[in-house]
Amino acid sequence: MKINYKIIFIYLVVFSTLISCNKEDELNYEKREISESTNAIDVFLKEHFLDKYNSAVRWEWDDKYVDIEYYVGPPEPAKVIPTAEFIEDFWINPYAECSEKAKQFISDNFPTEVILIGTQMLNENGTSTLGFAEAGVRITLTEINDFDLKNPKWLRQQLHTMHHEFSHIVHQTYKLPAGYELVSGSMYTGNSWTSLMIYPNQKTKEQRENETEEEWKERMKSIVKEDNTNGIKLGCVTPYGTSNAYEDFAELVSFFLINKEADFTEEYMPKSEEEIREVVRDTVNSFYAKVEKVQTEAYNSSYAQAYKSNYEHYYAKYIGEGKTEEESKTLAEEISKKLATSTANKVADAARLKMPEISEVIEPIFEKAYNKAKASGMTDEEAQNAAFAITAPYVSDMTFIATERALIASEKLKSLNAGKKLIKQKLDMVLDYYKSNFDIDLAKLRDIIQERIVNAQK
């Protein structure tokens, strides 16, 4: 059962008020001295956050700060001060270095409370909550037990969380840029944003619940980067950003700050027609290069193996027939070369046909032919045979495959470009919003953060 702390709090307040209003009652009150903690962690947090920014960093475990539906763990004490220093170096100080007004801005708006959680927080829909901002006063950060500035994935995730959640505080306090929510408008997806995710090694909720921490860490190592394509098509930097205008704003600001300028421009800014044509040309050239590489590697590998086994067989055969050693070698070499070449060519062709780049083109043609055949009244087997007959000539036609891949690439880029134009429109609004309202140059702030990222990775 989920405990409603707000109801309990209101009840206690009302109950205590009723008692205090009875002036005839005698109060037995004993004054108690409240002493400040001498714990090294508490002392550090008081000096660096409470005294400077009137912000309480909560690290000792108290489940009232976490919804009961989450499975979470407390932070390790040894990770608390490094995390606090990390918050200063990558969140507070970049603003302070950006300009005097930016320094005042972070001081005025830094959250009243920062809650530190040691582990990740899993949601019912299979996603992981990296943190959240509440009513402009509290931010929760997770997974600090994995603190490691040398780990690019951990560092990026924490930076994303901090700047994403702080962006929520900004719009909760000052509202969104005027007209921001109208740019994507009806394209926002609400809770359906999870259907847009393209994420490798995704597991079911049950699988994740039974996964050990070590298994989880190993799985995370193989995940380099999530694919944001479906979010970009809708004018947002991530699928999560498509849920509503507020998450869109927070994702856009965060991704702008935590990505290198060149990387952000490449992934999120619209391309010119010439740039699109160049990418398409590169797609075709890289396809031909990969075909050559796949065939060559398969050929060489299978040729060597086939030659060796055939040579041994025929050399022994000719020796057994009474031929001289020299004759046996010559004859075995000759026939082994022919057989190995034939085998290697077949293996190379098979390896080429298994390439996903070819399947991407052929499978839609096959499916279309199969469905048409079925609709005409053919049996399943007849429809498959008909579809095979139609697609077979295309499978080995690399010119056709390359041309189709060029068309697919061009359509994808144009679709992405439409979304990127919306992202560019919103980014211009955001940059102007920060500059005109707070005199903060987000591009300069990004450069400061990026320099810190580079230094942390050394």
C-alpha positions as CSV (number, residue, x, y, z in Angstrom):
1,M,0.0,0.0,0.0
2,K,1.3,3.5,-0.9
3,I,1.4,5.8,2.1
4,N,0.1,9.3,1.5
5,Y,2.5,11.4,3.5
6,K,0.6,14.6,2.6
7,I,-2.6,13.4,4.3
8,I,-0.7,12.2,7.4
9,F,1.0,15.6,7.6
10,I,-2.2,17.5,7.3
11,Y,-3.8,15.3,9.9
12,L,-1.0,15.9,12.3
13,V,-1.1,19.6,11.7
14,V,-4.9,19.8,12.3
15,F,-4.6,17.6,15.4
16,S,-1.8,19.6,16.9
17,T,-3.7,22.8,16.2
18,L,-6.8,21.5,18.0
19,I,-4.7,20.7,21.0
20,S,-2.8,24.0,21.1
21,C,-6.1,25.9,20.9
22,N,-7.2,24.7,24.3
23,K,-5.6,27.3,26.6
24,E,-6.7,25.6,29.8
25,D,-4.5,22.6,29.2
26,E,-1.1,22.8,30.8
27,L,1.7,22.1,28.4
28,N,4.6,19.9,29.5
29,Y,7.3,21.2,27.3
30,E,10.9,20.5,27.8
31,K,13.4,22.5,25.7
32,R,15.9,20.4,23.8
33,E,19.1,21.6,22.4
34,I,19.6,20.7,18.7
35,S,23.2,20.2,17.9
36,E,24.7,20.3,14.4
37,S,26.1,17.1,13.0
38,T,29.8,16.7,13.2
39,N,29.7,13.9,10.5
40,A,32.3,14.9,7.9
41,I,29.8,14.4,5.1
42,D,27.2,16.6,6.7
43,V,29.8,19.3,7.5
44,F,31.0,19.3,3.9
45,L,27.4,19.5,2.5
46,K,26.5,22.3,4.9
47,E,29.5,24.4,3.9
48,H,29.2,23.8,0.2
49,F,25.4,23.7,-0.3
50,L,23.3,24.8,2.7
51,D,25.4,27.8,3.6
52,K,26.0,28.9,0.0
53,Y,22.7,28.1,-1.8
54,N,20.3,27.3,1.1
55,S,20.1,23.8,-0.4
56,A,19.9,20.6,1.7
57,V,21.6,17.6,0.2
58,R,19.8,14.5,1.6
59,W,21.9,11.4,1.5
60,E,21.0,9.4,4.6
61,W,18.3,6.9,3.7
62,D,14.7,8.1,4.3
63,D,12.0,6.3,2.2
64,K,9.7,9.3,2.3
65,Y,11.7,10.8,-0.5
66,V,11.1,7.9,-2.8
67,D,7.7,6.6,-4.1
68,I,7.0,3.1,-2.7
69,E,6.6,1.7,-6.2
70,Y,10.3,1.9,-6.9
71,Y,13.0,-0.6,-6.0
72,V,16.0,1.5,-4.9
73,G,19.0,1.4,-2.6
74,P,20.7,4.0,-0.4
75,P,23.9,5.8,-1.5
76,E,27.3,4.5,-0.2
77,P,28.7,7.1,2.2
78,A,32.1,7.1,0.4
79,K,30.4,8.2,-2.8
80,V,28.5,11.2,-1.3
81,I,31.3,13.9,-1.2
82,P,32.6,13.0,-4.6
83,T,29.1,13.3,-6.0
84,A,28.7,16.7,-4.3
85,E,31.9,17.9,-5.8
86,F,30.8,16.6,-9.1
87,I,27.6,18.6,-8.8
88,E,29.6,21.7,-8.0
89,D,32.1,21.2,-10.9
90,F,29.6,20.2,-13.6
91,W,26.4,22.0,-12.6
92,I,27.0,25.1,-10.4
93,N,30.4,26.3,-11.3
94,P,29.8,26.3,-15.1
95,Y,27.1,28.8,-14.6
96,A,29.3,30.8,-12.2
97,E,32.0,31.0,-14.9
98,C,29.6,31.8,-17.7
99,S,28.8,35.3,-16.4
100,E,27.9,37.2,-13.3
101,K,24.2,37.1,-14.1
102,A,24.5,33.3,-14.8
103,K,26.2,33.0,-11.4
104,Q,23.3,34.8,-9.7
105,F,20.8,32.8,-11.7
106,I,22.1,29.4,-10.4
107,S,22.3,30.8,-6.9
108,D,18.7,32.0,-7.0
109,N,17.3,28.9,-8.6
110,F,19.4,26.0,-7.3
111,P,17.0,23.5,-5.8
112,T,16.2,23.7,-2.1
113,E,16.7,20.0,-1.8
114,V,18.9,17.5,-3.6
115,I,18.1,13.8,-2.9
116,L,20.8,11.3,-3.6
117,I,19.8,7.7,-4.5
118,G,22.4,5.0,-4.7
119,T,20.9,2.8,-7.3
120,Q,18.7,3.0,-10.4
121,M,14.9,3.4,-10.2
122,L,12.9,1.1,-12.5
123,N,9.4,2.0,-13.8
124,E,6.5,-0.3,-14.5
125,N,6.8,0.4,-18.2
126,G,10.3,-1.0,-18.3
127,T,12.2,2.3,-18.4
128,S,14.5,3.7,-15.8
129,T,13.9,7.0,-14.0
130,L,17.2,8.8,-13.9
131,G,15.9,11.6,-11.7
132,F,13.1,14.1,-11.3
133,A,12.4,17.7,-10.3
134,E,9.4,18.5,-8.0
135,A,7.6,21.8,-7.8
136,G,10.8,23.7,-8.6
137,V,12.4,23.0,-5.2
138,R,13.6,19.4,-5.2
139,I,15.8,17.3,-7.5
140,T,16.5,13.6,-7.1
141,L,19.7,12.0,-8.6
142,T,20.1,8.3,-8.9
143,E,22.9,5.7,-9.4
144,I,25.5,7.5,-7.5
145,N,27.0,4.2,-6.2
146,D,28.4,3.8,-9.7
147,F,30.3,7.1,-9.5
148,D,33.0,7.0,-12.1
149,L,34.1,10.1,-14.0
150,K,36.2,8.0,-16.3
151,N,33.1,6.1,-17.4
152,P,31.6,8.1,-20.4
153,K,28.2,6.5,-20.1
154,W,27.9,7.1,-16.3
155,L,29.2,10.7,-16.7
156,R,26.9,11.5,-19.6
157,Q,23.9,10.0,-17.8
158,Q,24.5,12.1,-14.7
159,L,25.0,15.3,-16.6
160,H,21.9,14.6,-18.6
161,T,19.9,14.1,-15.4
162,M,21.3,17.3,-13.7
163,H,20.7,19.6,-16.5
164,H,17.4,18.0,-17.6
165,E,16.0,18.3,-14.1
166,F,17.3,21.8,-13.6
167,S,15.6,22.8,-16.9
168,H,12.3,21.7,-15.2
169,I,13.0,24.1,-12.4
170,V,13.5,26.8,-14.9
171,H,10.2,26.4,-16.7
172,Q,8.4,25.6,-13.4
173,T,9.6,29.0,-12.1
174,Y,9.6,31.1,-15.2
175,K,7.3,29.2,-17.7
176,L,8.2,27.9,-21.1
177,P,9.4,30.2,-23.9
178,A,6.4,31.9,-25.4
179,G,4.8,29.6,-28.1
180,Y,7.3,26.8,-27.5
181,E,4.6,24.2,-27.0
182,L,3.0,25.1,-30.4
183,V,5.9,24.1,-32.5
184,S,5.3,20.4,-32.2
185,G,1.7,20.8,-31.1
186,S,-0.3,17.7,-31.8
187,M,2.8,15.6,-32.4
188,Y,3.4,15.1,-28.7
189,T,2.7,11.4,-27.8
190,G,2.0,11.4,-24.0
191,N,2.6,8.0,-22.4
192,S,3.0,6.4,-25.8
193,W,6.6,7.8,-26.1
194,T,8.0,4.4,-25.0
195,S,6.8,2.8,-28.3
196,L,9.2,5.1,-30.1
197,M,12.3,3.8,-28.3
198,I,14.9,1.8,-30.3
199,Y,17.2,0.4,-27.7
200,P,19.6,-2.6,-28.0
201,N,19.4,-5.5,-25.5
202,Q,16.0,-4.4,-24.2
203,K,14.6,-6.9,-21.6
204,T,11.2,-7.5,-20.2
205,K,10.2,-6.2,-16.8
206,E,10.3,-9.8,-15.4
207,Q,13.8,-10.3,-16.8
208,R,15.1,-7.1,-15.4
209,E,13.7,-7.8,-11.9
210,N,15.5,-11.2,-11.9
211,E,18.7,-9.6,-13.2
212,T,21.6,-9.3,-10.8
213,E,23.6,-6.1,-10.5
214,E,26.5,-7.6,-12.3
215,E,24.4,-8.9,-15.1
216,W,22.8,-5.4,-15.4
217,K,26.3,-3.8,-15.5
218,E,27.4,-6.2,-18.2
219,R,24.3,-5.5,-20.3
220,M,24.9,-1.7,-20.0
221,K,28.4,-2.0,-21.3
222,S,27.1,-3.3,-24.6
223,I,24.7,-0.4,-24.9
224,V,26.7,2.4,-26.6
225,K,24.0,4.8,-27.4
226,E,20.2,4.8,-27.8
227,D,18.7,5.5,-31.2
228,N,16.7,8.8,-31.1
229,T,15.5,8.6,-34.7
230,N,11.8,8.3,-33.9
231,G,12.0,11.3,-31.6
232,I,13.8,13.4,-34.1
233,K,11.1,12.7,-36.7
234,L,8.6,14.3,-34.4
235,G,10.8,17.3,-33.7
236,C,12.3,16.3,-30.4
237,V,15.9,15.2,-29.5
238,T,14.7,11.9,-27.9
239,P,11.6,9.8,-27.8
240,Y,11.0,10.8,-24.2
241,G,10.9,14.4,-25.3
242,T,7.9,13.7,-27.4
243,S,5.8,13.0,-24.2
244,N,4.9,16.7,-23.7
245,A,6.3,20.2,-24.2
246,Y,7.9,20.3,-20.7
247,E,10.0,17.1,-21.2
248,D,10.7,18.3,-24.7
249,F,12.2,21.6,-23.3
250,A,14.2,19.8,-20.6
251,E,15.6,17.2,-23.1
252,L,16.5,19.9,-25.6
253,V,18.4,22.1,-23.1
254,S,20.1,19.1,-21.5
255,F,21.2,17.5,-24.8
256,F,22.4,20.9,-26.1
257,L,24.7,21.3,-23.1
258,I,26.1,17.8,-22.7
259,N,26.9,17.2,-26.4
260,K,29.8,18.6,-28.3
261,E,28.8,21.3,-30.7
262,A,29.8,19.2,-33.8
263,D,28.0,16.1,-32.5
264,F,24.8,18.0,-31.7
265,T,24.8,19.7,-35.1
266,E,25.4,16.4,-36.9
267,E,22.6,14.6,-35.1
268,Y,20.0,17.3,-34.6
269,M,20.4,20.2,-36.9
270,P,18.8,20.1,-40.4
271,K,20.9,19.3,-43.4
272,S,21.0,21.1,-46.8
273,E,20.0,19.4,-50.0
274,E,23.6,19.0,-51.0
275,E,24.5,17.5,-47.6
276,I,21.7,15.0,-48.0
277,R,22.9,14.1,-51.5
278,E,26.5,13.6,-50.1
279,V,25.2,11.4,-47.3
280,V,23.3,9.3,-49.9
281,R,26.5,9.0,-52.0
282,D,28.4,7.9,-48.9
283,T,25.7,5.3,-48.2
284,V,26.1,3.8,-51.6
285,N,29.9,3.8,-51.5
286,S,30.0,2.3,-48.1
287,F,27.6,-0.4,-49.2
288,Y,29.8,-1.5,-52.1
289,A,32.9,-1.4,-49.8
290,K,31.1,-3.5,-47.2
291,V,30.0,-6.1,-49.8
292,E,33.6,-6.3,-51.0
293,K,34.9,-6.7,-47.5
294,V,32.3,-9.4,-46.5
295,Q,33.0,-11.4,-49.6
296,T,36.7,-11.2,-49.4
297,E,36.8,-12.2,-45.7
298,A,34.4,-15.1,-46.3
299,Y,36.3,-16.2,-49.4
300,N,39.8,-16.1,-47.8
301,S,38.6,-17.9,-44.7
302,S,36.8,-20.7,-46.4
303,Y,39.4,-21.1,-49.2
304,A,42.2,-21.8,-46.7
305,Q,40.1,-24.3,-44.8
306,A,38.8,-26.1,-48.0
307,Y,42.2,-26.2,-49.6
308,K,43.8,-27.8,-46.5
309,S,41.2,-30.5,-46.1
310,N,41.1,-31.3,-49.8
311,Y,44.8,-31.4,-50.2
312,E,45.3,-33.8,-47.3
313,H,42.6,-36.1,-48.7
314,Y,43.9,-36.2,-52.3
315,Y,47.5,-36.4,-51.4
316,A,46.8,-39.5,-49.3
317,K,44.7,-40.9,-52.1
318,Y,47.4,-40.5,-54.8
319,I,50.1,-41.9,-52.6
320,G,47.8,-44.9,-51.9
321,E,47.5,-45.4,-55.6
322,G,51.2,-45.7,-56.0
323,K,52.1,-42.3,-57.4
324,T,55.4,-40.7,-56.4
325,E,55.4,-38.0,-53.7
326,E,56.1,-35.3,-56.3
327,E,53.2,-36.4,-58.5
328,S,50.9,-36.7,-55.5
329,K,51.7,-33.2,-54.4
330,T,51.1,-31.7,-57.9
331,L,47.9,-33.5,-58.5
332,A,46.6,-32.8,-55.0
333,E,47.4,-29.1,-55.4
334,E,45.7,-28.8,-58.7
335,I,42.4,-30.4,-57.7
336,S,42.4,-28.8,-54.2
337,K,42.7,-25.3,-55.8
338,K,39.7,-25.9,-58.0
339,L,37.5,-27.4,-55.2
340,A,38.6,-24.7,-52.7
341,T,37.9,-21.9,-55.2
342,S,34.4,-23.3,-55.9
343,T,33.6,-23.7,-52.2
344,A,35.0,-20.2,-51.3
345,N,32.9,-18.6,-54.0
346,K,29.7,-20.2,-52.7
347,V,30.5,-19.2,-49.1
348,A,31.3,-15.6,-50.2
349,D,28.0,-15.4,-52.1
350,A,26.1,-16.8,-49.1
351,A,27.8,-14.3,-46.7
352,R,26.9,-11.4,-49.0
353,L,23.3,-12.5,-49.2
354,K,23.1,-12.6,-45.4
355,M,24.0,-8.9,-45.1
356,P,21.3,-6.9,-43.4
357,E,21.8,-4.2,-45.9
358,I,20.5,-6.6,-48.6
359,S,17.7,-7.9,-46.4
360,E,16.5,-4.4,-45.8
361,V,15.8,-4.0,-49.5
362,I,14.7,-7.6,-50.4
363,E,12.3,-8.4,-47.5
364,P,9.8,-5.6,-48.3
365,I,9.7,-6.7,-52.0
366,F,9.2,-10.4,-50.9
367,E,6.5,-9.4,-48.4
368,K,4.6,-7.4,-51.0
369,A,4.8,-10.2,-53.6
370,Y,3.7,-12.8,-51.0
371,N,0.7,-10.7,-49.8
372,K,-0.4,-10.1,-53.4
373,A,-0.1,-13.9,-54.2
374,K,-2.1,-14.8,-51.1
375,A,-4.8,-12.2,-52.0
376,S,-5.1,-13.9,-55.4
377,G,-6.1,-17.2,-53.7
378,M,-2.8,-19.1,-53.6
379,T,-1.9,-21.4,-50.7
380,D,0.8,-20.3,-48.3
381,E,3.4,-22.5,-50.1
382,E,2.3,-21.3,-53.5
383,A,2.5,-17.7,-52.4
384,Q,6.0,-18.2,-51.0
385,N,7.2,-19.8,-54.2
386,A,5.8,-17.0,-56.2
387,A,7.4,-14.4,-54.0
388,F,10.7,-16.2,-54.2
389,A,10.5,-16.3,-58.0
390,I,9.9,-12.5,-58.1
391,T,12.6,-11.5,-55.7
392,A,15.3,-14.0,-56.8
393,P,16.6,-11.9,-59.7
394,Y,17.1,-8.9,-57.3
395,V,19.0,-10.7,-54.6
396,S,22.3,-10.9,-56.5
397,D,21.9,-7.6,-58.4
398,M,24.1,-5.3,-56.3
399,T,23.4,-2.3,-58.6
400,F,19.7,-2.6,-57.9
401,I,20.3,-3.1,-54.1
402,A,22.6,0.0,-54.0
403,T,20.0,2.1,-55.9
404,E,17.2,1.0,-53.5
405,R,19.4,1.7,-50.5
406,A,20.1,5.2,-51.9
407,L,16.3,5.8,-52.2
408,I,15.7,4.5,-48.6
409,A,18.5,6.7,-47.2
410,S,17.2,9.7,-49.0
411,E,13.7,9.2,-47.7
412,K,14.9,8.7,-44.2
413,L,17.1,11.8,-44.3
414,K,14.2,13.9,-45.6
415,S,11.9,12.6,-42.9
416,L,14.5,13.3,-40.3
417,N,15.2,16.7,-41.8
418,A,11.5,17.7,-41.3
419,G,11.9,16.9,-37.6
420,K,15.3,18.6,-37.3
421,K,13.8,21.8,-38.7
422,L,11.3,21.8,-35.8
423,I,14.2,21.1,-33.3
424,K,16.1,24.1,-34.9
425,Q,13.1,26.3,-34.5
426,K,12.7,25.4,-30.8
427,L,16.4,25.7,-30.1
428,D,16.5,29.2,-31.5
429,M,13.6,30.0,-29.1
430,V,15.4,28.5,-26.2
431,L,18.7,30.3,-26.9
432,D,16.8,33.6,-27.1
433,Y,14.8,32.8,-24.0
434,Y,17.9,32.3,-21.8
435,K,19.7,35.3,-23.3
436,S,16.8,37.8,-23.2
437,N,15.4,36.7,-19.8
438,F,18.5,35.7,-17.8
439,D,21.4,37.0,-19.9
440,I,22.8,33.5,-20.2
441,D,24.6,32.4,-23.3
442,L,23.8,28.7,-23.5
443,A,26.5,28.1,-26.1
444,K,29.2,29.5,-23.8
445,L,27.8,27.4,-20.9
446,R,28.0,24.3,-23.1
447,D,31.6,25.0,-24.0
448,I,32.5,25.3,-20.3
449,I,30.8,22.0,-19.5
450,Q,32.4,20.3,-22.5
451,E,35.9,21.4,-21.3
452,R,35.2,19.8,-18.0
453,I,34.0,16.6,-19.7
454,V,37.3,16.4,-21.6
455,N,39.4,17.0,-18.5
456,A,37.4,14.3,-16.6
457,Q,38.2,11.7,-19.2
458,K,42.0,12.3,-19.2
